[in-house]
Amino acid sequence: MSLKEEIDNIMNKDPAARSALEVVLCYPGFHALIIYRIANWFWLKRFYTFARLISHIGRIQTGIEIHPGAQIGKRVFIDHGMGVVVGETTIIGDDVVIYQGVTLGAGSDARGGFKTRGKKRHPTLGKGVIVGSGAEIQGPVIIGDNVQVASGSIVLKDVPENSIVVGVPGRVIYQDGKRVDGPVPDIEAQAIKALKDQMTELSHKINALMAATGVSEVQVNQSSKNKENSEMTIDEQSILNDPVDVFLHGAGI
Ligand SMILES: CC(C)(COP(=O)(O)OP(=O)(O)OC[C@H]1O[C@@H](n2cnc3c(N)ncnc32)[C@H](O)[C@@H]1OP(=O)(O)O)[C@@H](O)C(=O)NCCC(=O)NCCS
């Protein structure tokens, strides 16, 4: 792929790119891929350490770490790119877009050390895949053509083509434009809700005990006092008073 094709590709894919000069001077994803292609050339000629050195210089320059042994197709665009890691046995198809902070990593094989050398340990991305910022794809999984991996997802299994995968661990929620799974549960919010429910139950028990022993009731939950004198619903009032409820409301719980 020529330099002109690399530049045209970025200008086609990024609305923020206003000129070829801007791409050449200011796009770390562009620099990283040029440096990768040089490093990969030396890697294929078996100059392994020199190839790694070039790759390392690219990492210092761009914040993007691409192992020279990775296989990267045409018109790939790494947008922003800081923190991107592409492992040795990764295969990236044509027209893939990767945002900052993406890891295409070895998964559990990373713990195998030298015993897994030469083994396919990293993902294979089909054509037209988009990997959102901060997403991780770990292990020798196959991500089908035109898959969109949502930002922040952790994908550990194969994903069929034309899907949208979201969440931790990644789940396919759309395939061929059709919904195939319900909303992704927010596990942290559910855990916080369970703790809050337990606290509320304990508060009621403490208050019942204090009432039984003649001690005046403690104000454990401010929202439960305010709701008595307001026309707002309990939910509305609780949200106004309790930051935990504000969080849970934001999480849709
Ligand atoms: C996954 C993605 C590619 C899908 O985009 P899209 O086709 O326009 O679809 P939507 O944004 O409508 O999202 C589809 C569904 O995925 C959910 N979703 C999107 N991103 C999500 C995320 N990061 N985590 C969890 N769910 C997510 C949406 O809530 C929506 O669910 P719904 O149908 O129940 O409402 C996109 O949301 C994404 O993450 N793009 C990466 C963007 C990025 O990294 N930008 C960095 C720029 S600097």
The ligand as an ORCA input file, in Angstrom:
! r2SCAN-3c Opt
* xyz 0 1
  C     -20.460     -0.315     19.454
  C     -20.637      0.852     18.492
  C     -19.636      0.708     17.370
  C     -22.056      0.742     17.972
  O     -22.429      1.928     17.351
  P     -23.847      2.064     16.615
  O     -23.924      1.045     15.541
  O     -23.997      3.483     16.232
  O     -24.917      1.628     17.654
  P     -25.355      2.350     19.000
  O     -24.416      3.409     19.418
  O     -26.781      2.715     18.810
  O     -25.250      1.160     20.033
  C     -25.940     -0.053     19.842
  C     -26.251     -0.602     21.195
  O     -25.012     -0.860     21.868
  C     -25.007     -0.212     23.149
  N     -23.657      0.281     23.378
  C     -22.941      1.095     22.584
  N     -21.752      1.328     23.118
  C     -21.702      0.614     24.265
  C     -20.706      0.417     25.262
  N     -19.507      1.013     25.149
  N     -20.975     -0.394     26.288
  C     -22.183     -0.997     26.408
  N     -23.175     -0.857     25.479
  C     -22.925     -0.056     24.433
  C     -25.977      0.949     22.988
  O     -26.509      1.329     24.235
  C     -27.015      0.347     22.084
  O     -27.879     -0.456     22.858
  P     -29.472     -0.370     22.649
  O     -29.747     -0.836     21.262
  O     -30.000     -1.268     23.717
  O     -29.833      1.075     22.826
  C     -20.371      2.187     19.159
  O     -21.307      2.452     20.140
  C     -18.979      2.306     19.739
  O     -18.705      1.930     20.835
  N     -18.087      2.904     18.919
  C     -16.746      3.158     19.311
  C     -16.629      4.635     19.497
  C     -15.290      5.034     20.013
  O     -14.516      4.264     20.536
  N     -15.033      6.292     19.833
  C     -13.812      6.868     20.236
  C     -13.709      8.161     19.480
  S     -12.409      9.134     20.104
*
